[in-house]
Amino acid sequence: MCLKILAVATNWVGDAVLSLAALRALRARYPEAHITLLARPWVADVYRRESFPNRILPAPAKWRERIAQARSLRAERFDTALLLPNSFASALVARLAGILKRIGYDRDGRGFLLTQAIPVPKPGEIPVHESFYYLELLRRAGMIAELPPAAPIVLEGADEARRSGLDLFARMGFDGPVVGIAPGAQNSRAKQWFPERFAETAVQLAGTLGAQVAIFGSSGERALGQSIAEAVRRAGYPVLNLAGETTLAEFIEMAAACRLFVSNDSGAMHVAAALAVPTVAVFGPTRWLETAPAGPRCLIVREPVECSPCMLRDCPIDHRCMAAISAGRVADAAIELMK
């Protein structure tokens, strides 16, 4: 009888990318299993071209819909649930679905809902990068024998995504090289480098590379993108403000088609890096060793001030970790990365 596994995906785009190594290891361990990936709609497109799942189901947000989905999952008689997010809700849905083996970290007060409540790794027990957090869950659950060595994470189908992205850009009148800019950061103003410096960096790179500029972000970052686009346009370079204008699937395709990508520590950064696009990331208050982009062509620019990493969402002082990073420094790092 075929082993049926329900893998519950993480809830954020960056985490979705960093969990790919674990999900691929799950498939390698159980090559004949039927793996269903349960993913929130706003992260599901990260996995669309991946070969490890047999299917992808959308995970609803409302509790009434979650309970209804748990009933339908119960009818499918899954053998195992692997819970990558730390949430109580993911464990409760697996329990209501009647899945006999429920594996996840013992967090968020959900241990009693799990059949294997895995202790959370203590500092120093595993490599610091977040991708190993998900791999260690598999190792402690007995699904893999040991942690693999660190390796770049590259999205499957990146070449196909790039071809689609080039076509999308062409429809918008962009036929040459494109520099991608992602100036936002979900739920954290402290992680955001200054918009005027993003603009200055974009202008320097457009001039050096003979490139056009595309600005990406959420609908809530539309005004931020517009302020940068206006500065780039005043400098005489073609620019598109695509903040709030793309789906995740379209963003993945267009990011893949970029010659270069510059971002804060964000989900957009992780996607661009995992598409093997040369990616420069500006880090300030966050733990760069844990959440560094894991793609093959990445570079972090940061200033080692005494208060970083503070992990605060708003800087209570002078934002010195970001203020110390000039546009020229980031532009120079990007050019060097491309050599």
C-alpha positions as CSV (number, residue, x, y, z in Angstrom):
1,M,0.0,0.0,0.0
2,C,1.3,3.5,-0.9
3,L,2.4,5.7,2.0
4,K,0.3,8.8,2.1
5,I,2.0,11.9,3.6
6,L,0.4,15.3,4.2
7,A,3.2,17.9,4.4
8,V,2.0,21.3,5.7
9,A,3.9,24.2,4.2
10,T,5.2,27.2,6.1
11,N,3.2,30.4,6.0
12,W,5.6,32.9,4.6
13,V,7.3,33.1,1.2
14,G,10.9,33.3,2.5
15,D,10.3,30.3,4.9
16,A,8.8,28.4,2.0
17,V,12.0,28.7,0.0
18,L,14.2,27.8,3.0
19,S,12.1,24.7,3.7
20,L,12.6,23.3,0.2
21,A,15.7,21.3,1.2
22,A,13.6,19.5,3.8
23,L,10.7,18.8,1.5
24,R,13.1,17.5,-1.2
25,A,14.7,15.3,1.4
26,L,11.3,13.9,2.4
27,R,10.7,12.9,-1.2
28,A,14.2,11.3,-1.5
29,R,13.5,9.3,1.7
30,Y,10.0,8.1,0.4
31,P,10.3,8.0,-3.4
32,E,7.1,5.9,-3.8
33,A,5.0,7.9,-1.3
34,H,2.0,10.0,-2.3
35,I,2.9,13.5,-0.9
36,T,0.2,16.1,-0.7
37,L,1.4,19.6,0.2
38,L,-1.0,21.8,2.1
39,A,0.0,25.4,1.5
40,R,-1.5,28.9,2.0
41,P,-2.5,30.5,-1.3
42,W,0.0,33.3,-1.0
43,V,2.9,30.8,-0.8
44,A,1.7,28.0,-3.0
45,D,3.2,29.3,-6.2
46,V,6.7,28.8,-4.7
47,Y,6.1,25.1,-5.2
48,R,4.3,25.1,-8.5
49,R,7.3,23.8,-10.5
50,E,8.7,21.5,-7.8
51,S,8.6,17.8,-8.5
52,F,8.4,16.6,-4.8
53,P,4.6,16.9,-4.3
54,N,2.1,14.8,-6.1
55,R,-0.4,17.6,-5.6
56,I,-0.8,20.9,-3.8
57,L,-3.9,21.8,-1.8
58,P,-4.8,25.4,-0.7
59,A,-5.0,25.8,3.0
60,P,-7.9,28.1,4.0
61,A,-7.5,30.9,6.5
62,K,-11.0,30.8,8.1
63,W,-11.6,28.3,10.9
64,R,-14.9,27.1,9.5
65,E,-13.2,26.3,6.2
66,R,-10.3,24.7,8.0
67,I,-12.6,22.4,9.9
68,A,-14.4,21.5,6.7
69,Q,-11.1,20.7,5.0
70,A,-10.1,18.5,7.9
71,R,-13.2,16.4,7.4
72,S,-12.3,16.0,3.7
73,L,-8.7,15.1,4.6
74,R,-10.0,12.5,7.1
75,A,-11.7,10.7,4.2
76,E,-8.3,10.4,2.4
77,R,-6.8,8.4,5.3
78,F,-3.3,9.9,5.4
79,D,-0.7,7.9,7.2
80,T,1.6,10.8,8.3
81,A,1.4,14.6,8.7
82,L,4.6,16.6,8.7
83,L,4.0,20.0,10.1
84,L,6.7,22.6,9.0
85,P,5.0,25.6,10.5
86,N,5.1,26.0,14.3
87,S,1.4,26.9,14.6
88,F,-1.2,25.4,16.9
89,A,-3.7,25.5,14.0
90,S,-1.7,23.2,11.8
91,A,-1.5,20.6,14.5
92,L,-5.2,20.9,15.2
93,V,-6.2,20.4,11.6
94,A,-4.0,17.3,11.4
95,R,-5.6,15.9,14.5
96,L,-9.1,16.7,13.3
97,A,-8.2,15.0,10.0
98,G,-7.6,11.8,11.9
99,I,-4.0,11.4,10.7
100,L,-2.4,8.7,13.0
101,K,1.2,10.0,12.9
102,R,1.5,13.7,13.4
103,I,5.1,15.2,13.5
104,G,6.1,18.7,14.3
105,Y,8.1,20.8,16.7
106,D,6.8,21.0,20.2
107,R,5.9,24.7,20.1
108,D,2.8,27.0,20.4
109,G,1.3,24.8,23.1
110,R,0.5,22.1,20.6
111,G,2.5,19.1,21.9
112,F,-0.6,17.2,23.1
113,L,-1.9,17.2,19.5
114,L,1.2,15.6,18.1
115,T,2.2,11.9,18.2
116,Q,5.9,13.0,17.7
117,A,6.4,16.3,19.5
118,I,9.9,17.1,18.5
119,P,12.0,19.2,20.9
120,V,13.1,22.5,19.4
121,P,16.8,22.6,18.7
122,K,18.8,24.6,21.2
123,P,21.4,27.2,20.1
124,G,24.5,25.5,18.8
125,E,22.9,22.1,18.3
126,I,22.5,22.5,14.5
127,P,23.9,24.8,11.8
128,V,22.5,28.3,12.3
129,H,20.9,28.7,8.8
130,E,17.2,28.4,9.0
131,S,17.1,25.7,6.3
132,F,18.6,23.3,8.8
133,Y,15.7,24.0,11.2
134,Y,13.4,22.2,8.9
135,L,15.9,19.5,8.0
136,E,16.5,18.8,11.7
137,L,12.8,18.2,12.2
138,L,13.1,15.3,9.7
139,R,16.2,14.0,11.3
140,R,14.8,14.0,14.8
141,A,11.6,12.3,13.5
142,G,13.8,9.5,12.0
143,M,13.0,10.4,8.5
144,I,16.6,11.1,7.5
145,A,19.7,9.7,9.0
146,E,21.8,12.9,9.2
147,L,21.8,16.5,8.1
148,P,23.1,17.1,4.6
149,P,25.9,19.6,4.0
150,A,25.0,23.1,3.3
151,A,24.1,23.6,-0.4
152,P,22.5,26.3,-2.5
153,I,18.7,26.2,-2.9
154,V,17.5,26.6,-6.5
155,L,13.9,26.5,-7.5
156,E,13.1,23.8,-10.0
157,G,11.9,25.2,-13.4
158,A,13.9,28.4,-13.0
159,D,14.8,28.4,-16.7
160,E,11.1,28.0,-17.7
161,A,10.2,30.8,-15.3
162,R,12.8,33.0,-16.8
163,R,11.4,32.5,-20.3
164,S,7.9,33.4,-19.1
165,G,9.3,36.5,-17.3
166,L,11.1,37.7,-20.4
167,D,7.8,37.4,-22.3
168,L,6.0,39.4,-19.6
169,F,8.6,42.1,-19.6
170,A,8.5,42.3,-23.4
171,R,4.7,42.9,-23.3
172,M,5.4,45.9,-21.0
173,G,8.0,47.3,-23.4
174,F,11.1,46.0,-21.6
175,D,13.3,44.2,-24.0
176,G,16.8,44.7,-22.5
177,P,18.4,43.8,-19.2
178,V,16.4,44.5,-16.1
179,V,17.5,45.3,-12.6
180,G,14.9,44.2,-10.1
181,I,14.4,46.2,-6.9
182,A,12.4,45.0,-3.8
183,P,12.4,47.9,-1.3
184,G,9.8,46.6,1.1
185,A,9.9,44.1,4.0
186,Q,6.8,42.4,5.4
187,N,5.8,43.6,8.9
188,S,9.1,45.4,9.6
189,R,10.0,49.0,8.9
190,A,13.4,48.5,10.6
191,K,14.4,46.0,7.9
192,Q,13.8,48.5,5.1
193,W,16.8,50.4,3.7
194,F,16.0,54.0,2.7
195,P,14.0,54.5,-0.5
196,E,16.2,57.3,-1.8
197,R,19.2,54.9,-1.5
198,F,17.4,52.2,-3.4
199,A,16.6,54.8,-6.1
200,E,20.3,55.9,-6.2
201,T,21.5,52.3,-6.4
202,A,19.0,51.6,-9.2
203,V,20.2,54.6,-11.2
204,Q,23.8,53.6,-10.8
205,L,23.2,50.1,-11.9
206,A,20.9,51.1,-14.8
207,G,23.7,53.4,-16.0
208,T,26.5,50.8,-15.6
209,L,24.5,47.9,-17.2
210,G,22.5,49.8,-19.7
211,A,19.5,48.4,-17.9
212,Q,15.9,49.2,-17.1
213,V,14.5,49.0,-13.6
214,A,11.5,47.0,-12.3
215,I,10.3,47.6,-8.7
216,F,8.4,44.8,-6.9
217,G,6.4,44.7,-3.8
218,S,3.0,44.2,-2.2
219,S,-0.1,46.4,-2.7
220,G,0.7,48.1,0.6
221,E,4.1,49.1,-0.9
222,R,2.7,50.7,-4.0
223,A,3.5,54.3,-2.8
224,L,7.0,53.3,-1.7
225,G,7.6,51.8,-5.1
226,Q,6.2,54.9,-6.8
227,S,8.6,57.3,-4.9
228,I,11.6,55.2,-6.1
229,A,10.2,54.9,-9.7
230,E,9.8,58.7,-9.9
231,A,13.4,59.3,-8.8
232,V,14.7,56.7,-11.4
233,R,12.5,58.2,-14.1
234,R,13.9,61.7,-13.3
235,A,17.4,60.3,-13.8
236,G,16.4,59.3,-17.3
237,Y,16.0,55.5,-17.0
238,P,13.0,53.4,-17.9
239,V,11.3,52.0,-14.9
240,L,8.2,50.0,-14.0
241,N,6.5,50.2,-10.6
242,L,5.0,46.7,-10.3
243,A,4.4,46.8,-6.5
244,G,0.9,45.4,-6.0
245,E,0.6,44.6,-9.7
246,T,1.8,41.0,-9.9
247,T,0.7,37.7,-8.5
248,L,3.4,35.6,-6.7
249,A,3.6,33.4,-9.9
250,E,4.2,36.5,-12.1
251,F,6.7,37.9,-9.6
252,I,8.6,34.6,-9.7
253,E,8.7,34.7,-13.5
254,M,9.7,38.3,-13.7
255,A,12.3,38.0,-11.0
256,A,13.8,35.0,-12.8
257,A,14.2,37.3,-15.9
258,C,16.1,40.0,-14.0
259,R,19.8,40.4,-14.7
260,L,20.3,41.5,-11.1
261,F,18.2,41.8,-8.0
262,V,18.6,44.2,-5.0
263,S,16.5,43.8,-1.9
264,N,16.1,44.0,1.8
265,D,15.9,40.8,3.9
266,S,12.5,39.6,2.6
267,G,10.6,36.9,0.9
268,A,11.4,38.6,-2.5
269,M,15.1,38.3,-1.7
270,H,14.8,34.5,-1.0
271,V,12.8,33.9,-4.3
272,A,15.2,35.9,-6.4
273,A,18.2,34.1,-4.9
274,A,16.6,30.7,-5.4
275,L,16.1,31.5,-9.0
276,A,19.9,31.8,-9.3
277,V,19.6,35.5,-10.1
278,P,22.6,37.5,-8.8
279,T,21.1,38.9,-5.6
280,V,22.4,41.6,-3.3
281,A,20.6,41.9,0.1
282,V,20.8,44.8,2.5
283,F,20.7,43.5,6.1
284,G,20.3,45.6,9.2
285,P,18.4,44.5,12.3
286,T,18.0,40.8,11.4
287,R,20.1,37.7,12.0
288,W,22.0,37.5,8.7
289,L,23.6,34.1,9.4
290,E,20.1,32.5,10.0
291,T,18.2,34.1,7.1
292,A,20.8,34.7,4.5
293,P,19.7,34.1,1.0
294,A,20.5,30.5,0.0
295,G,20.9,30.8,-3.7
296,P,24.2,30.2,-5.6
297,R,24.9,33.9,-6.4
298,C,24.2,36.0,-3.4
299,L,25.9,38.7,-1.4
300,I,24.9,40.4,1.8
301,V,25.8,44.1,2.5
302,R,25.6,45.0,6.2
303,E,27.2,47.3,8.8
304,P,28.3,45.5,12.0
305,V,27.0,48.1,14.4
306,E,26.9,47.3,18.1
307,C,23.1,47.0,18.4
308,S,22.6,44.6,15.4
309,P,20.9,42.2,15.2
310,C,18.2,43.6,17.5
311,M,15.3,42.0,15.6
312,L,13.1,45.0,16.3
313,R,10.3,46.0,13.9
314,D,11.0,49.7,14.5
315,C,14.3,51.2,15.3
316,P,14.1,53.2,18.6
317,I,17.2,55.2,17.9
318,D,18.9,56.3,14.7
319,H,18.6,53.3,12.3
320,R,22.4,53.3,12.2
321,C,22.6,49.7,10.8
322,M,21.0,51.0,7.6
323,A,22.2,54.6,7.7
324,A,25.8,53.5,7.5
325,I,25.2,51.7,4.1
326,S,25.6,53.9,1.1
327,A,24.0,53.4,-2.3
328,G,27.5,53.3,-3.9
329,R,28.5,50.5,-1.6
330,V,25.5,48.4,-2.6
331,A,25.9,49.2,-6.3
332,D,29.6,48.3,-6.2
333,A,28.8,45.0,-4.5
334,A,26.3,44.2,-7.2
335,I,28.7,44.8,-10.0
336,E,31.3,42.8,-8.3
337,L,28.9,39.9,-7.8
338,M,28.2,39.8,-11.5
339,K,31.8,39.4,-12.5
